[in-house]
Amino acid sequence: MPGRYSSLALFACMSIAGLSAPASLTAQQTGLNQAQNPAFDDSVLDASPAAAPDADAQAPAAPGQSSSANTSAPQNQPAQNQPPENSGDKQTKRILGIVPNFRAVSADEKLPPETIKEKFIDATEDSFDYSSIFIPAVIAGYNQAKDATPQFHQGAAGYARYFWHSAVDQTSENYMVEFIFPTFTREDARYYTLGHGGFLKRTGYALSRAVVTRTDSGTETFNISEVVGAGAASGISNLYYPSASRSVGNTMSEWAEDVGIDAASFWVKEFWPDINRRVFHNKYGETHGQP
């Protein structure tokens, strides 16, 4: 019995010594690491692999690798919502540096509603700017060539009569169409360039602006300012034309002529930015945003 117990005791002592030896070795190694690295935390021994940081996220880029390599993929993707090529064409204050173009708005340009003062300024600029004599000069020559008002006669004196009557016609219509009627109807008398689509689409849009316009709130409506305003200006012209010309037929003819001229001017305004870029290479670059 004593020998059996002695054998059991010896076996137990050896087992305990065998188990404790690795533990003591681990403790010694841990103590050595702590001595070499004071910031060492033995809690990392218990950390699970799932808690380990992402090696890819912490791995620094190779010395020869550019940091832009990681962002090259989005740059190679096709651009979205790119504006059309001609969307950058801007309206200028004057066409060919001569014809007034103050009310034209460039394609895709967003502007706040005009105040009453701004509408008055538009009409005044179109009527009294130095370039405003161009259209009356052309109309005066045309009317004299067809002897529209025989009482004015021919020659230089006759042309002068045609010219000042045409200038008054233009001024009267400008204030009616651009200031007086838009103030009461709350319409926006500016021309908003379409700038996109084919030739026929843009032509139809431009000509339609003679009877369709925007309100101050941005919705489309019948162009009362143009149609009725031009008719009112034609009626007023009877006050300063010779009595022989004061007829309903002449008034209606002048009314249709005024609306037709405005429609044609809208067509020119629509394509002027394209002509300025393609033909003149933006020679006339005095845009509305410049002083």
ChimeraX commands (.cxc) that place a marker at each C-alpha (Angstrom):
marker #1 position 0.00,0.00,0.00 radius 0.5
marker #1 position 2.66,2.56,0.92 radius 0.5
marker #1 position 4.45,1.71,-2.37 radius 0.5
marker #1 position 1.23,2.14,-4.39 radius 0.5
marker #1 position 0.52,5.50,-2.76 radius 0.5
marker #1 position 4.12,6.51,-3.31 radius 0.5
marker #1 position 3.80,5.63,-7.01 radius 0.5
marker #1 position 0.54,7.59,-7.30 radius 0.5
marker #1 position 2.08,10.58,-5.55 radius 0.5
marker #1 position 5.09,10.48,-7.84 radius 0.5
marker #1 position 2.84,10.26,-10.96 radius 0.5
marker #1 position 0.77,13.22,-9.75 radius 0.5
marker #1 position 3.86,15.32,-9.10 radius 0.5
marker #1 position 5.18,14.58,-12.60 radius 0.5
marker #1 position 1.85,15.46,-14.20 radius 0.5
marker #1 position 1.65,18.76,-12.35 radius 0.5
marker #1 position 5.24,19.57,-13.26 radius 0.5
marker #1 position 4.56,18.76,-16.93 radius 0.5
marker #1 position 1.49,21.02,-17.08 radius 0.5
marker #1 position 3.07,23.91,-15.25 radius 0.5
marker #1 position 6.26,23.94,-17.34 radius 0.5
marker #1 position 4.63,25.34,-20.54 radius 0.5
marker #1 position 2.66,27.83,-18.49 radius 0.5
marker #1 position 5.79,29.05,-16.80 radius 0.5
marker #1 position 7.53,29.24,-20.18 radius 0.5
marker #1 position 4.67,31.31,-21.59 radius 0.5
marker #1 position 4.78,33.57,-18.57 radius 0.5
marker #1 position 8.51,34.05,-19.01 radius 0.5
marker #1 position 8.08,34.90,-22.71 radius 0.5
marker #1 position 5.28,37.32,-21.86 radius 0.5
marker #1 position 7.41,38.98,-19.26 radius 0.5
marker #1 position 10.26,39.25,-21.74 radius 0.5
marker #1 position 7.97,40.88,-24.33 radius 0.5
marker #1 position 6.65,43.33,-21.77 radius 0.5
marker #1 position 10.20,44.20,-20.80 radius 0.5
marker #1 position 11.14,44.85,-24.43 radius 0.5
marker #1 position 7.87,46.60,-25.41 radius 0.5
marker #1 position 6.16,48.44,-22.51 radius 0.5
marker #1 position 3.07,49.03,-24.69 radius 0.5
marker #1 position 2.53,45.33,-25.15 radius 0.5
marker #1 position -0.87,44.25,-23.96 radius 0.5
marker #1 position -1.41,40.62,-23.12 radius 0.5
marker #1 position -5.03,41.03,-24.09 radius 0.5
marker #1 position -4.02,40.56,-27.70 radius 0.5
marker #1 position -3.33,36.94,-26.90 radius 0.5
marker #1 position -7.02,36.45,-26.31 radius 0.5
marker #1 position -8.16,38.39,-29.44 radius 0.5
marker #1 position -10.04,36.33,-31.93 radius 0.5
marker #1 position -9.10,36.35,-35.64 radius 0.5
marker #1 position -12.37,38.12,-36.49 radius 0.5
marker #1 position -11.29,41.11,-34.40 radius 0.5
marker #1 position -8.06,41.54,-36.35 radius 0.5
marker #1 position -7.94,44.72,-38.49 radius 0.5
marker #1 position -8.39,44.42,-42.22 radius 0.5
marker #1 position -4.95,43.93,-43.67 radius 0.5
marker #1 position -5.99,45.49,-46.95 radius 0.5
marker #1 position -7.24,48.65,-45.25 radius 0.5
marker #1 position -4.03,49.11,-43.25 radius 0.5
marker #1 position -1.56,48.00,-45.88 radius 0.5
marker #1 position 0.28,51.07,-47.24 radius 0.5
marker #1 position 0.49,51.61,-50.98 radius 0.5
marker #1 position 3.58,50.36,-52.68 radius 0.5
marker #1 position 6.25,53.05,-53.17 radius 0.5
marker #1 position 5.89,52.93,-56.96 radius 0.5
marker #1 position 2.10,52.87,-56.94 radius 0.5
marker #1 position 0.21,56.13,-57.47 radius 0.5
marker #1 position -2.62,56.96,-55.11 radius 0.5
marker #1 position -4.75,57.84,-58.10 radius 0.5
marker #1 position -4.83,54.21,-59.17 radius 0.5
marker #1 position -7.64,53.52,-56.74 radius 0.5
marker #1 position -9.76,56.32,-58.20 radius 0.5
marker #1 position -9.17,55.60,-61.87 radius 0.5
marker #1 position -12.25,53.41,-62.22 radius 0.5
marker #1 position -14.84,56.20,-61.63 radius 0.5
marker #1 position -12.92,58.46,-63.99 radius 0.5
marker #1 position -13.09,55.87,-66.74 radius 0.5
marker #1 position -16.85,55.53,-66.43 radius 0.5
marker #1 position -18.93,57.46,-69.05 radius 0.5
marker #1 position -19.95,60.92,-67.89 radius 0.5
marker #1 position -23.55,61.33,-66.94 radius 0.5
marker #1 position -25.86,64.26,-67.77 radius 0.5
marker #1 position -23.31,66.04,-69.93 radius 0.5
marker #1 position -24.81,69.19,-71.56 radius 0.5
marker #1 position -25.05,69.25,-75.34 radius 0.5
marker #1 position -22.14,70.70,-77.28 radius 0.5
marker #1 position -23.90,73.93,-78.11 radius 0.5
marker #1 position -25.23,74.55,-74.57 radius 0.5
marker #1 position -22.17,76.74,-73.91 radius 0.5
marker #1 position -23.10,79.19,-76.72 radius 0.5
marker #1 position -24.13,82.47,-75.18 radius 0.5
marker #1 position -26.33,85.26,-76.38 radius 0.5
marker #1 position -24.60,88.61,-76.86 radius 0.5
marker #1 position -25.98,92.08,-76.22 radius 0.5
marker #1 position -25.99,92.86,-79.92 radius 0.5
marker #1 position -26.09,90.73,-83.05 radius 0.5
marker #1 position -23.10,91.46,-85.28 radius 0.5
marker #1 position -22.32,94.24,-82.84 radius 0.5
marker #1 position -25.24,96.27,-84.24 radius 0.5
marker #1 position -28.72,94.79,-83.83 radius 0.5
marker #1 position -30.13,95.07,-80.26 radius 0.5
marker #1 position -30.35,91.70,-78.51 radius 0.5
marker #1 position -30.85,92.70,-74.88 radius 0.5
marker #1 position -33.86,90.48,-74.18 radius 0.5
marker #1 position -32.37,87.19,-75.41 radius 0.5
marker #1 position -31.63,84.61,-72.70 radius 0.5
marker #1 position -28.99,81.94,-73.35 radius 0.5
marker #1 position -30.02,78.29,-73.53 radius 0.5
marker #1 position -30.47,76.53,-70.16 radius 0.5
marker #1 position -29.99,79.81,-68.30 radius 0.5
marker #1 position -32.25,80.27,-65.27 radius 0.5
marker #1 position -33.22,83.82,-64.41 radius 0.5
marker #1 position -35.51,85.28,-61.75 radius 0.5
marker #1 position -38.69,87.07,-62.85 radius 0.5
marker #1 position -38.21,90.61,-64.10 radius 0.5
marker #1 position -39.38,93.50,-61.97 radius 0.5
marker #1 position -41.46,96.31,-63.43 radius 0.5
marker #1 position -38.35,98.48,-63.47 radius 0.5
marker #1 position -36.40,95.85,-65.41 radius 0.5
marker #1 position -39.18,95.57,-67.99 radius 0.5
marker #1 position -39.09,99.34,-68.41 radius 0.5
marker #1 position -35.31,99.24,-68.86 radius 0.5
marker #1 position -35.63,96.52,-71.52 radius 0.5
marker #1 position -38.07,98.61,-73.55 radius 0.5
marker #1 position -35.91,101.71,-73.16 radius 0.5
marker #1 position -32.72,99.94,-74.25 radius 0.5
marker #1 position -34.41,98.46,-77.30 radius 0.5
marker #1 position -35.77,101.90,-78.22 radius 0.5
marker #1 position -32.91,104.32,-77.50 radius 0.5
marker #1 position -29.67,102.36,-77.63 radius 0.5
marker #1 position -27.38,103.56,-80.41 radius 0.5
marker #1 position -27.92,100.25,-82.19 radius 0.5
marker #1 position -31.71,100.67,-82.17 radius 0.5
marker #1 position -31.62,102.79,-85.34 radius 0.5
marker #1 position -30.68,99.78,-87.47 radius 0.5
marker #1 position -34.12,98.17,-87.79 radius 0.5
marker #1 position -36.02,101.45,-88.44 radius 0.5
marker #1 position -33.42,102.35,-91.07 radius 0.5
marker #1 position -34.00,99.07,-92.90 radius 0.5
marker #1 position -37.79,99.28,-92.63 radius 0.5
marker #1 position -37.76,102.89,-93.83 radius 0.5
marker #1 position -35.79,101.90,-96.91 radius 0.5
marker #1 position -38.14,99.00,-97.61 radius 0.5
marker #1 position -41.29,101.12,-97.24 radius 0.5
marker #1 position -39.87,103.87,-99.43 radius 0.5
marker #1 position -38.92,101.34,-102.10 radius 0.5
marker #1 position -42.49,100.06,-102.31 radius 0.5
marker #1 position -43.94,103.59,-101.88 radius 0.5
marker #1 position -45.97,102.47,-98.87 radius 0.5
marker #1 position -46.95,106.06,-97.99 radius 0.5
marker #1 position -47.03,108.18,-101.17 radius 0.5
marker #1 position -47.51,111.36,-99.13 radius 0.5
marker #1 position -43.89,111.01,-97.89 radius 0.5
marker #1 position -42.56,111.26,-101.48 radius 0.5
marker #1 position -39.10,110.05,-102.50 radius 0.5
marker #1 position -35.55,111.28,-102.14 radius 0.5
marker #1 position -33.63,112.06,-98.97 radius 0.5
marker #1 position -36.49,114.08,-97.49 radius 0.5
marker #1 position -38.91,111.26,-98.17 radius 0.5
marker #1 position -36.55,108.73,-96.59 radius 0.5
marker #1 position -36.24,110.94,-93.50 radius 0.5
marker #1 position -40.04,110.93,-93.13 radius 0.5
marker #1 position -40.15,107.15,-93.50 radius 0.5
marker #1 position -37.32,106.80,-91.00 radius 0.5
marker #1 position -38.76,108.85,-88.15 radius 0.5
marker #1 position -42.17,107.25,-88.57 radius 0.5
marker #1 position -40.55,103.80,-88.42 radius 0.5
marker #1 position -38.56,104.82,-85.35 radius 0.5
marker #1 position -41.70,106.01,-83.56 radius 0.5
marker #1 position -43.49,102.80,-84.60 radius 0.5
marker #1 position -40.68,100.75,-83.08 radius 0.5
marker #1 position -40.57,102.75,-79.87 radius 0.5
marker #1 position -44.32,102.58,-79.41 radius 0.5
marker #1 position -44.38,98.84,-79.99 radius 0.5
marker #1 position -41.40,98.23,-77.70 radius 0.5
marker #1 position -43.08,99.90,-74.74 radius 0.5
marker #1 position -46.40,98.18,-75.43 radius 0.5
marker #1 position -44.93,94.69,-75.96 radius 0.5
marker #1 position -42.07,94.77,-73.46 radius 0.5
marker #1 position -43.27,97.01,-70.65 radius 0.5
marker #1 position -46.92,98.09,-70.47 radius 0.5
marker #1 position -48.72,94.86,-71.34 radius 0.5
marker #1 position -46.23,92.51,-69.61 radius 0.5
marker #1 position -46.67,94.54,-66.44 radius 0.5
marker #1 position -50.44,93.99,-66.40 radius 0.5
marker #1 position -50.45,90.43,-67.73 radius 0.5
marker #1 position -47.39,89.39,-65.68 radius 0.5
marker #1 position -45.71,87.95,-68.73 radius 0.5
marker #1 position -42.00,87.57,-69.38 radius 0.5
marker #1 position -41.21,89.32,-72.66 radius 0.5
marker #1 position -37.67,87.97,-72.89 radius 0.5
marker #1 position -36.72,85.41,-75.53 radius 0.5
marker #1 position -35.55,82.13,-73.99 radius 0.5
marker #1 position -33.25,80.34,-76.44 radius 0.5
marker #1 position -34.03,76.66,-76.95 radius 0.5
marker #1 position -30.54,75.81,-78.17 radius 0.5
marker #1 position -31.15,72.04,-78.50 radius 0.5
marker #1 position -32.55,69.83,-81.23 radius 0.5
marker #1 position -32.60,70.01,-84.99 radius 0.5
marker #1 position -33.06,72.98,-87.27 radius 0.5
marker #1 position -36.79,72.46,-87.84 radius 0.5
marker #1 position -37.53,71.97,-84.16 radius 0.5
marker #1 position -35.72,75.13,-83.18 radius 0.5
marker #1 position -37.26,77.07,-86.05 radius 0.5
marker #1 position -40.76,76.03,-85.01 radius 0.5
marker #1 position -40.01,76.96,-81.41 radius 0.5
marker #1 position -38.64,80.39,-82.34 radius 0.5
marker #1 position -41.57,81.32,-84.59 radius 0.5
marker #1 position -44.08,80.09,-82.03 radius 0.5
marker #1 position -42.78,82.59,-79.47 radius 0.5
marker #1 position -44.76,85.26,-81.31 radius 0.5
marker #1 position -47.94,83.70,-79.90 radius 0.5
marker #1 position -46.58,81.74,-76.91 radius 0.5
marker #1 position -44.57,83.21,-74.07 radius 0.5
marker #1 position -43.74,82.65,-70.41 radius 0.5
marker #1 position -45.40,84.11,-67.40 radius 0.5
marker #1 position -43.39,85.61,-64.57 radius 0.5
marker #1 position -43.91,82.32,-62.71 radius 0.5
marker #1 position -42.31,80.32,-65.54 radius 0.5
marker #1 position -45.36,78.69,-67.14 radius 0.5
marker #1 position -46.25,79.02,-70.82 radius 0.5
marker #1 position -49.21,81.12,-71.88 radius 0.5
marker #1 position -50.71,82.90,-74.87 radius 0.5
marker #1 position -48.55,85.88,-75.76 radius 0.5
marker #1 position -50.99,88.67,-75.04 radius 0.5
marker #1 position -48.17,91.20,-74.80 radius 0.5
marker #1 position -46.97,90.51,-78.34 radius 0.5
marker #1 position -50.26,90.04,-80.14 radius 0.5
marker #1 position -52.40,92.64,-78.40 radius 0.5
marker #1 position -49.50,95.00,-77.66 radius 0.5
marker #1 position -48.45,95.13,-81.32 radius 0.5
marker #1 position -52.08,95.75,-82.32 radius 0.5
marker #1 position -52.36,98.62,-79.84 radius 0.5
marker #1 position -49.16,100.17,-81.20 radius 0.5
marker #1 position -50.52,99.91,-84.74 radius 0.5
marker #1 position -53.68,101.69,-83.68 radius 0.5
marker #1 position -51.68,104.49,-82.04 radius 0.5
marker #1 position -49.73,105.01,-85.27 radius 0.5
marker #1 position -52.86,106.43,-86.87 radius 0.5
marker #1 position -52.29,109.54,-84.76 radius 0.5
marker #1 position -49.10,110.58,-86.60 radius 0.5
marker #1 position -49.51,109.10,-90.09 radius 0.5
marker #1 position -51.20,111.07,-92.91 radius 0.5
marker #1 position -54.98,110.88,-92.84 radius 0.5
marker #1 position -55.02,109.00,-96.14 radius 0.5
marker #1 position -53.18,106.13,-94.43 radius 0.5
marker #1 position -55.56,105.90,-91.49 radius 0.5
marker #1 position -57.60,102.93,-92.53 radius 0.5
marker #1 position -58.46,99.61,-90.98 radius 0.5
marker #1 position -56.63,97.83,-93.76 radius 0.5
marker #1 position -53.40,99.78,-93.19 radius 0.5
marker #1 position -53.66,99.30,-89.44 radius 0.5
marker #1 position -54.13,95.54,-89.80 radius 0.5
marker #1 position -51.28,95.37,-92.29 radius 0.5
marker #1 position -48.92,97.18,-89.94 radius 0.5
marker #1 position -50.07,94.95,-87.07 radius 0.5
marker #1 position -49.27,91.80,-89.04 radius 0.5
marker #1 position -45.97,93.30,-90.14 radius 0.5
marker #1 position -44.94,94.06,-86.55 radius 0.5
marker #1 position -45.75,90.55,-85.33 radius 0.5
marker #1 position -44.00,89.05,-88.35 radius 0.5
marker #1 position -40.86,91.12,-87.76 radius 0.5
marker #1 position -40.79,90.04,-84.11 radius 0.5
marker #1 position -41.21,86.38,-85.11 radius 0.5
marker #1 position -38.34,86.71,-87.58 radius 0.5
marker #1 position -36.21,88.38,-84.92 radius 0.5
marker #1 position -36.89,85.45,-82.57 radius 0.5
marker #1 position -35.64,83.09,-85.27 radius 0.5
marker #1 position -32.44,85.12,-85.65 radius 0.5
marker #1 position -31.95,85.21,-81.88 radius 0.5
marker #1 position -32.34,81.42,-81.67 radius 0.5
marker #1 position -29.52,80.70,-84.10 radius 0.5
marker #1 position -27.30,83.69,-83.45 radius 0.5
marker #1 position -25.15,81.92,-80.79 radius 0.5
marker #1 position -24.49,79.08,-83.24 radius 0.5
marker #1 position -23.59,81.51,-86.03 radius 0.5
marker #1 position -21.35,83.50,-83.71 radius 0.5
marker #1 position -19.45,80.34,-82.73 radius 0.5
marker #1 position -19.24,78.50,-86.03 radius 0.5
marker #1 position -18.89,81.38,-88.48 radius 0.5
marker #1 position -17.30,84.18,-86.45 radius 0.5
marker #1 position -15.52,82.00,-83.85 radius 0.5
marker #1 position -17.10,83.96,-80.99 radius 0.5
marker #1 position -15.78,87.26,-82.33 radius 0.5
marker #1 position -18.82,88.98,-80.88 radius 0.5
marker #1 position -18.32,87.78,-77.31 radius 0.5
marker #1 position -19.90,90.60,-75.33 radius 0.5
marker #1 position -22.36,88.44,-73.38 radius 0.5
marker #1 position -25.09,89.63,-71.08 radius 0.5
marker #1 position -23.03,88.74,-68.02 radius 0.5
marker #1 position -20.23,91.14,-69.01 radius 0.5
marker #1 position -20.18,94.83,-68.22 radius 0.5
marker link #1:1,2 radius 0.2
marker link #1:2,3 radius 0.2
marker link #1:3,4 radius 0.2
marker link #1:4,5 radius 0.2
marker link #1:5,6 radius 0.2
marker link #1:6,7 radius 0.2
marker link #1:7,8 radius 0.2
marker link #1:8,9 radius 0.2
marker link #1:9,10 radius 0.2
marker link #1:10,11 radius 0.2
marker link #1:11,12 radius 0.2
marker link #1:12,13 radius 0.2
marker link #1:13,14 radius 0.2
marker link #1:14,15 radius 0.2
marker link #1:15,16 radius 0.2
marker link #1:16,17 radius 0.2
marker link #1:17,18 radius 0.2
marker link #1:18,19 radius 0.2
marker link #1:19,20 radius 0.2
marker link #1:20,21 radius 0.2
marker link #1:21,22 radius 0.2
marker link #1:22,23 radius 0.2
marker link #1:23,24 radius 0.2
marker link #1:24,25 radius 0.2
marker link #1:25,26 radius 0.2
marker link #1:26,27 radius 0.2
marker link #1:27,28 radius 0.2
marker link #1:28,29 radius 0.2
marker link #1:29,30 radius 0.2
marker link #1:30,31 radius 0.2
marker link #1:31,32 radius 0.2
marker link #1:32,33 radius 0.2
marker link #1:33,34 radius 0.2
marker link #1:34,35 radius 0.2
marker link #1:35,36 radius 0.2
marker link #1:36,37 radius 0.2
marker link #1:37,38 radius 0.2
marker link #1:38,39 radius 0.2
marker link #1:39,40 radius 0.2
marker link #1:40,41 radius 0.2
marker link #1:41,42 radius 0.2
marker link #1:42,43 radius 0.2
marker link #1:43,44 radius 0.2
marker link #1:44,45 radius 0.2
marker link #1:45,46 radius 0.2
marker link #1:46,47 radius 0.2
marker link #1:47,48 radius 0.2
marker link #1:48,49 radius 0.2
marker link #1:49,50 radius 0.2
marker link #1:50,51 radius 0.2
marker link #1:51,52 radius 0.2
marker link #1:52,53 radius 0.2
marker link #1:53,54 radius 0.2
marker link #1:54,55 radius 0.2
marker link #1:55,56 radius 0.2
marker link #1:56,57 radius 0.2
marker link #1:57,58 radius 0.2
marker link #1:58,59 radius 0.2
marker link #1:59,60 radius 0.2
marker link #1:60,61 radius 0.2
marker link #1:61,62 radius 0.2
marker link #1:62,63 radius 0.2
marker link #1:63,64 radius 0.2
marker link #1:64,65 radius 0.2
marker link #1:65,66 radius 0.2
marker link #1:66,67 radius 0.2
marker link #1:67,68 radius 0.2
marker link #1:68,69 radius 0.2
marker link #1:69,70 radius 0.2
marker link #1:70,71 radius 0.2
marker link #1:71,72 radius 0.2
marker link #1:72,73 radius 0.2
marker link #1:73,74 radius 0.2
marker link #1:74,75 radius 0.2
marker link #1:75,76 radius 0.2
marker link #1:76,77 radius 0.2
marker link #1:77,78 radius 0.2
marker link #1:78,79 radius 0.2
marker link #1:79,80 radius 0.2
marker link #1:80,81 radius 0.2
marker link #1:81,82 radius 0.2
marker link #1:82,83 radius 0.2
marker link #1:83,84 radius 0.2
marker link #1:84,85 radius 0.2
marker link #1:85,86 radius 0.2
marker link #1:86,87 radius 0.2
marker link #1:87,88 radius 0.2
marker link #1:88,89 radius 0.2
marker link #1:89,90 radius 0.2
marker link #1:90,91 radius 0.2
marker link #1:91,92 radius 0.2
marker link #1:92,93 radius 0.2
marker link #1:93,94 radius 0.2
marker link #1:94,95 radius 0.2
marker link #1:95,96 radius 0.2
marker link #1:96,97 radius 0.2
marker link #1:97,98 radius 0.2
marker link #1:98,99 radius 0.2
marker link #1:99,100 radius 0.2
marker link #1:100,101 radius 0.2
marker link #1:101,102 radius 0.2
marker link #1:102,103 radius 0.2
marker link #1:103,104 radius 0.2
marker link #1:104,105 radius 0.2
marker link #1:105,106 radius 0.2
marker link #1:106,107 radius 0.2
marker link #1:107,108 radius 0.2
marker link #1:108,109 radius 0.2
marker link #1:109,110 radius 0.2
marker link #1:110,111 radius 0.2
marker link #1:111,112 radius 0.2
marker link #1:112,113 radius 0.2
marker link #1:113,114 radius 0.2
marker link #1:114,115 radius 0.2
marker link #1:115,116 radius 0.2
marker link #1:116,117 radius 0.2
marker link #1:117,118 radius 0.2
marker link #1:118,119 radius 0.2
marker link #1:119,120 radius 0.2
marker link #1:120,121 radius 0.2
marker link #1:121,122 radius 0.2
marker link #1:122,123 radius 0.2
marker link #1:123,124 radius 0.2
marker link #1:124,125 radius 0.2
marker link #1:125,126 radius 0.2
marker link #1:126,127 radius 0.2
marker link #1:127,128 radius 0.2
marker link #1:128,129 radius 0.2
marker link #1:129,130 radius 0.2
marker link #1:130,131 radius 0.2
marker link #1:131,132 radius 0.2
marker link #1:132,133 radius 0.2
marker link #1:133,134 radius 0.2
marker link #1:134,135 radius 0.2
marker link #1:135,136 radius 0.2
marker link #1:136,137 radius 0.2
marker link #1:137,138 radius 0.2
marker link #1:138,139 radius 0.2
marker link #1:139,140 radius 0.2
marker link #1:140,141 radius 0.2
marker link #1:141,142 radius 0.2
marker link #1:142,143 radius 0.2
marker link #1:143,144 radius 0.2
marker link #1:144,145 radius 0.2
marker link #1:145,146 radius 0.2
marker link #1:146,147 radius 0.2
marker link #1:147,148 radius 0.2
marker link #1:148,149 radius 0.2
marker link #1:149,150 radius 0.2
marker link #1:150,151 radius 0.2
marker link #1:151,152 radius 0.2
marker link #1:152,153 radius 0.2
marker link #1:153,154 radius 0.2
marker link #1:154,155 radius 0.2
marker link #1:155,156 radius 0.2
marker link #1:156,157 radius 0.2
marker link #1:157,158 radius 0.2
marker link #1:158,159 radius 0.2
marker link #1:159,160 radius 0.2
marker link #1:160,161 radius 0.2
marker link #1:161,162 radius 0.2
marker link #1:162,163 radius 0.2
marker link #1:163,164 radius 0.2
marker link #1:164,165 radius 0.2
marker link #1:165,166 radius 0.2
marker link #1:166,167 radius 0.2
marker link #1:167,168 radius 0.2
marker link #1:168,169 radius 0.2
marker link #1:169,170 radius 0.2
marker link #1:170,171 radius 0.2
marker link #1:171,172 radius 0.2
marker link #1:172,173 radius 0.2
marker link #1:173,174 radius 0.2
marker link #1:174,175 radius 0.2
marker link #1:175,176 radius 0.2
marker link #1:176,177 radius 0.2
marker link #1:177,178 radius 0.2
marker link #1:178,179 radius 0.2
marker link #1:179,180 radius 0.2
marker link #1:180,181 radius 0.2
marker link #1:181,182 radius 0.2
marker link #1:182,183 radius 0.2
marker link #1:183,184 radius 0.2
marker link #1:184,185 radius 0.2
marker link #1:185,186 radius 0.2
marker link #1:186,187 radius 0.2
marker link #1:187,188 radius 0.2
marker link #1:188,189 radius 0.2
marker link #1:189,190 radius 0.2
marker link #1:190,191 radius 0.2
marker link #1:191,192 radius 0.2
marker link #1:192,193 radius 0.2
marker link #1:193,194 radius 0.2
marker link #1:194,195 radius 0.2
marker link #1:195,196 radius 0.2
marker link #1:196,197 radius 0.2
marker link #1:197,198 radius 0.2
marker link #1:198,199 radius 0.2
marker link #1:199,200 radius 0.2
marker link #1:200,201 radius 0.2
marker link #1:201,202 radius 0.2
marker link #1:202,203 radius 0.2
marker link #1:203,204 radius 0.2
marker link #1:204,205 radius 0.2
marker link #1:205,206 radius 0.2
marker link #1:206,207 radius 0.2
marker link #1:207,208 radius 0.2
marker link #1:208,209 radius 0.2
marker link #1:209,210 radius 0.2
marker link #1:210,211 radius 0.2
marker link #1:211,212 radius 0.2
marker link #1:212,213 radius 0.2
marker link #1:213,214 radius 0.2
marker link #1:214,215 radius 0.2
marker link #1:215,216 radius 0.2
marker link #1:216,217 radius 0.2
marker link #1:217,218 radius 0.2
marker link #1:218,219 radius 0.2
marker link #1:219,220 radius 0.2
marker link #1:220,221 radius 0.2
marker link #1:221,222 radius 0.2
marker link #1:222,223 radius 0.2
marker link #1:223,224 radius 0.2
marker link #1:224,225 radius 0.2
marker link #1:225,226 radius 0.2
marker link #1:226,227 radius 0.2
marker link #1:227,228 radius 0.2
marker link #1:228,229 radius 0.2
marker link #1:229,230 radius 0.2
marker link #1:230,231 radius 0.2
marker link #1:231,232 radius 0.2
marker link #1:232,233 radius 0.2
marker link #1:233,234 radius 0.2
marker link #1:234,235 radius 0.2
marker link #1:235,236 radius 0.2
marker link #1:236,237 radius 0.2
marker link #1:237,238 radius 0.2
marker link #1:238,239 radius 0.2
marker link #1:239,240 radius 0.2
marker link #1:240,241 radius 0.2
marker link #1:241,242 radius 0.2
marker link #1:242,243 radius 0.2
marker link #1:243,244 radius 0.2
marker link #1:244,245 radius 0.2
marker link #1:245,246 radius 0.2
marker link #1:246,247 radius 0.2
marker link #1:247,248 radius 0.2
marker link #1:248,249 radius 0.2
marker link #1:249,250 radius 0.2
marker link #1:250,251 radius 0.2
marker link #1:251,252 radius 0.2
marker link #1:252,253 radius 0.2
marker link #1:253,254 radius 0.2
marker link #1:254,255 radius 0.2
marker link #1:255,256 radius 0.2
marker link #1:256,257 radius 0.2
marker link #1:257,258 radius 0.2
marker link #1:258,259 radius 0.2
marker link #1:259,260 radius 0.2
marker link #1:260,261 radius 0.2
marker link #1:261,262 radius 0.2
marker link #1:262,263 radius 0.2
marker link #1:263,264 radius 0.2
marker link #1:264,265 radius 0.2
marker link #1:265,266 radius 0.2
marker link #1:266,267 radius 0.2
marker link #1:267,268 radius 0.2
marker link #1:268,269 radius 0.2
marker link #1:269,270 radius 0.2
marker link #1:270,271 radius 0.2
marker link #1:271,272 radius 0.2
marker link #1:272,273 radius 0.2
marker link #1:273,274 radius 0.2
marker link #1:274,275 radius 0.2
marker link #1:275,276 radius 0.2
marker link #1:276,277 radius 0.2
marker link #1:277,278 radius 0.2
marker link #1:278,279 radius 0.2
marker link #1:279,280 radius 0.2
marker link #1:280,281 radius 0.2
marker link #1:281,282 radius 0.2
marker link #1:282,283 radius 0.2
marker link #1:283,284 radius 0.2
marker link #1:284,285 radius 0.2
marker link #1:285,286 radius 0.2
marker link #1:286,287 radius 0.2
marker link #1:287,288 radius 0.2
marker link #1:288,289 radius 0.2
marker link #1:289,290 radius 0.2
marker link #1:290,291 radius 0.2
view
